[in-house]
Every structure is written in C-alpha cells, then in structure tokens.
Amino acid sequence: MAKALIISSSIVVLMWISFFSDWILPGEFASFGIMPRTLSGLKGIIFAPFIHGSWEHLISNTGAVFALTFTLFWCYENFAWKVWALSALLDGALVWLLARSSYHIGMSGVIFALLGFLLAMGIFKFSLKTLIISGIIFFLYGGALWGVLPKDPHISWEAHLFGFIAGVFIAKQIAKKNAGD
C-alpha cells in the first residue's frame, strides 16, 4: 500500500510542479501538448498529461488520477507500471492520430484509460477480486463515462474516449496473458 501511495502522490506532485512552473517560466506550456498530426505535436504524447490549463482543470484531474493510480498500483502491482505507461502512450498516440486540430493537454486521457482498465478487468478476468474492484470504481467514477461524448469544445472528449478504449484494450491483453492466475 505504501508503494501505491508514493507513486500516486508523486504523479500528482509532478502535475502541480508543472502547473506552477508554467506560471513562473516564460512561454506557454500548452505548446507542449498534443497537436494532432504535426511533428511538433508528438512531444505532447509524453508531456501533455502533466500540463493543465487552469486551476479548475488541475484540481478536477488531481483527485481522479490519485485515486485511480493508487488503486492500480495497490491491486495490480505486478503490471501497474506497464498499464500506466501504456495508458498514457496509447491515449496520446490515438489523440495525435485521430483528434481534432487543437492542443490537447491534461491527465484526463490517462484517467479514462485507468478507468477503462479497472472496469474492464472485472469483465475480462472475472474473479471475485477484479469484480469487487470494478464495482467500487464504477460506483465512484461511473458517472464520468459521459465525458467520452462531445459536449464542451474546450474539453478533449477525444482524449477521454481514446483513453477509455486504450484502457479496455490493455485490460483485455493483460487478462488474456494472465489467464491462469
């Protein structure tokens, strides 16, 4: 549990450091976000999750990324780093390939990938442990699933949708690979 707490806290701290650095340093960090189908936008696949455009954006992502990352590392310690990294990379790559032409920033794509993963593991692995985890996550965050629909032009619903799809895909692959566990 301590490892999960340290890792999830560290990710949140990196988000906050990035946010405050954006205030202090010259330039706009948003330019390090994902700009689809541009060479310069590729760097956003790595940097975009840690860039937030406002206090509201940062705060809304903080609780969810902490809780979902903590759950991932506590419950699925053996492959948590792989899931987290693949979540960020797959979501970012899909946004870069398929999203509308606009800078996409924030942790919400990773959040939706973790949400998709934690929910889908209950379906694909179908053990008591994974069903309980999925049920709790659905109870706490199921309402967020509406975020995969376009409703606000300032919110990257594409990152939400692609993140969720990436998380479900990762869960399917991990469940298949660990079928005998």
N, C-alpha and C positions, 0 to 999 in steps of 0.2 A: 504494500500500500504506500509506503514511503517513496518508493521509486516513481510510482504513478503521480503522486503529489508533487514531487520535484520536477518531473518532466512537464506536467500540465502547467504548473506555476511558471516554469522557465519560458514556455511558449507565450504565455500571457505577458510576462515581463518584456520579452522581445517585441511584442506588438506595441506596448506602451513606450518603450525606448524609441522605437521607430517613429511613433506619433509625435513625441516631444522633440526628437531630432529634426523632424520636418518643420517645426516651428522655429528652431534655432538656426539651422543651416540654410544657406541660400538655395533658391530653386524650389521646384515643386516635386515632391516625391511621387506624385501621381504619374509622372512621366516614366517611372519605373514599373508601372502597372502593365497589364497585358493589353496591347493594341493588336487586335486580330489581324493576321495575315501580313504583318510587317516584320522585317528582320529585327528592328529595334524592340518590337513587342515581345520577342522571345524571352528577354531577360525577366519579363513580368511573371513568367511561369514560376520562377524562384522567388522573386521579391514581392509580388502582388499581395500574397496573404498577409504580409506584415505591414501593409500600407492602408491607412484609413483616412477618409476624407473629412471626418467631423467627430466631435465628441460623441454624438449620438451613435454614429457608425461604430466607433471603437467600443463603446460601452455595450452596445447590443451584441457584438461579437465576443466580448470578453467572457461572459458567463457561460455561453454555449460551448465555446472552444475549450474552456477549462473543464466543464462537466463531461463532455464527450471524450476529450483526450484522456482525462482521468479514468473514465470507465473503460476505454480501450486498453490502456496500459495496466489497469488493475485486473481486468477479466481475461485479457488475451495477451498476456505478457510475452509469450514466445514469438509472436509475429507482429506485435504492435508497431514497431518502428517501420517495418515493411509496409503495413497498412497505411500508416500516417503519411509516409513518403509517397507511396503510390497514389494516395488520395489527392495530394497536392499536385503531383506531376500529371496525372491523368485528367483531372479537372482543368488544370491550366492549359494543357495541350488541346483539349476539346474546345475550351473558350477561344484559344488562339486560332484554331481551325475554323470554327463554326459560328462564333458570336458576332453580333453587330459591331460595326466600326465605332468604337468608343473605348476609352481607357476603362479597364475592369480592375478594381482593387478591392482588398478586404479578405478576411478569413472565411467569409460565408460559404464559398465553394468547398473549402475543406470541411467546414462544419456539416454541410449537407452530405458530403462524401462519408464522413464518420457516422452521421445519422443513418444513411442508407446501409452502410456496412453493419452497424449494430442491430438494425431492424432485420436485415436480410439473413444474418447469421442464425436467427431464431427459426427461419423458414428452411434454410439450406442445411443447417447442422441438425436441427430438430431434436435437441436434447433438453432436459429439464433446465440446465444452467442457461443455455442460449435462449430458451423461451422466456425465462424469467427476466433476463437482461433485456431482451427485445420488448417485452411487455412494459417494463418500467420506463424504458426510453420512449416508447410510443405514448405512454401516459404523460410523460413530461414534455416531449417535443413533437408529438404527432401533429399538433396544430400548425407547426412550422412548415409542413409539407405543402401548404397553399403557396409558399414562397417560390415554388417552381413555375408558377404561372406569371405571365407578364401583367403587371398592374401599375408599376411606377417606372417611368422612363429613366429615373436616376438610380435604380437598383438593378444590378446584374442578375436578372432572373435566369439568364443563361448559365452563369456560374453555379447557381443553385441547382438547376436541372441537371447539368453535366456532372456536377459533384455527386448528386444523388445516384445518377446512373453509374458513375465510376465506383461508388461505394458498394452498390449491389453487385456489380461485376467482380469486384475484389472479393467480396464475401463468397460468391459462387465458386471462384477459383480456390480460395483458401479452404472452403468446406469440402470441395472435391479432393484436394490434396491431402487433407487430414481426415478423410472419411472413416478410417479405422480407430481414431482417437476417442 
